[in-house]
């Protein structure tokens, strides 16, 4: 029997669909006011459901919504470590993680985002490895599994004796992020079971990968040539997509979702609700996205406003992926983690990526 800990950040990811850039500080209250629903419970359940090593682990969990509730719902036997009072916070995460070490945890699984990863680094450092279930709005650190299912496979691999490796935890500047810029720096390392097929790479800065202004303009021109006046275009985040807005002469939020129709801006920094309202006004909608530098995500990192409901309404045939050639050369494949396993499976396979005028490259999505 291996002793495994489980800690869940119950508010992680709630800002995504409503267009906020996280749930830190007063952002949690704003997310609730905007109608945000909890994200981490479903992500945790998917992780626990796909574990095949249930009979080989002694499970330690945080109390209530930070762990015990989810283990109970999954039909797992468990022991509770620590206590929480009121709304759980980062201090609870750190204290419970240390308590799990004292109780003999050999690995701690956690569900959250980059902030939770930093809390875990503060609490346990390199004493034991972690399995990080992606559940936050900001999930850029190199410690996270590609999806909850991948996290389950990663824990199974650890139980079977997989080696561990140090991976980087990033510190994302919260104020810059809310202002539309990803400014990251090295924060610390965590140990992670060493399976590169299951763990994402860290986020590169927008300047990494050699994406030139000329390449972006060529891609933008190729997309604009195909635009139709009666079609709604949802422009995803990133500098490559922003080049389309620049060529059209309209404003673009770098880390937000914006809408263009008739070559005019019809929506800026949209959340799920406002996107759904726009869809009612157009017979056809096209989503334009670019892979996230470093790990190749086209959905599920940095554009959580594009929820499964929106993707299904728009239709998978109406998704356009654009990228600079050099960025694609650094990616073995593209990735999706929409929060809907059936939709992720439907998106898997091969997709054409526009890399210039009359030039496409086929990439595998997994």
C-alpha positions, 0 to 999 in steps of 0.5 A: 500500500502506498500512502497518497494525499489529496488536496482540492482548491474548491474555488479554482477555475471559477473565474474562467467561464465568466471572463475573470483572470482567476479567483484570487482575493476579491475575484472569488466574490466577483466570480460568484456575482457573475454566476460562476459555477465550481470547476474543481469538483468535477475535475477531481471526480474525473481524476478519481474515477479514472484511477486504476490503483484504488486498491493499492493506496491508503488515501489521506484527504483534506476535510470537506470540500478540500478532499473528503467530499470528493473521495466519499462521492467516488466511493473511496476509503480515506482518512482526513488530515487537518481541519478548516474553518470558514472558506478554505484558503491558501494557508489551509492548503499549506498546513494540510500538505505539511500534515500529510507529510507528517502522516506518511504521504509518499505523494500528494495529488492536488487540484487547482492552478498555478497559485495552488502549485505555489502553495504546494511548493511552499509547503512540501518543496522537494520532499515528496512528488505531486500529481497536479490536476489542472483545475485553475484559470491559470495553469501554466506551470510545468507540473500539471498533467494534461488533463484529469485523466492524464493525472490519474494515469500519472498517479497509476504510473507512480504506483507502478514505480515510475521515476520522478523529475523536478518540474518548474512552478511559475509565478504569474504576475496577477496584476499584469495578467488582469491587464492582459499580459502574461508575465511569469518568472521562476518560482520553485520546483516540485517533483512530478512522476516523469512521464512526458506524455502526461505532463504539460510543458511550461508556458513560454512568453509571447516572444519565445519561439521566434514568432515574427511580426511578418509571419503574424501578418501573413497568417492574419492576411490569409484568415482575413481573405476568407472572412465572410460579412455575415459570419461572427468570428470569435478571436481567441487569446494570444499575439498571433490571433491579435494580429488579425485584429490589428490588420482589421484595425480593431482593438483586441484584448490579448488574453481575452475573447473578442468578436468581429463581424463585418470586419467590425468589433462587436464584442470585447473581452467576452465571457461565456454568457455574452458569447452565447448571447452573440451566437443567437444573432448569427447563423454561422460562427467561426472560432479562431485560436492559436496554440499556447506557446510551450505546451500546444493547448488550443482549448483549456488553457488561457481561453476557458470562456470558450466552454464546451457549450459554446464549442458544441453550438459553434460546431467543431467544423468551424474551428480555425487554428493558426500558428507560426511555423517555428512554434509548430516545429517545437510541438510534437502535438496539440492538446485540448482540455475543455472539461468535457471528456467526450468533447475532448475525444471528439476534438482529438485526431488531426487538424489543419493549422494555417501557417501562411497564405495557401499553406497549412500544416497538419497537427495531431490533437490529443 
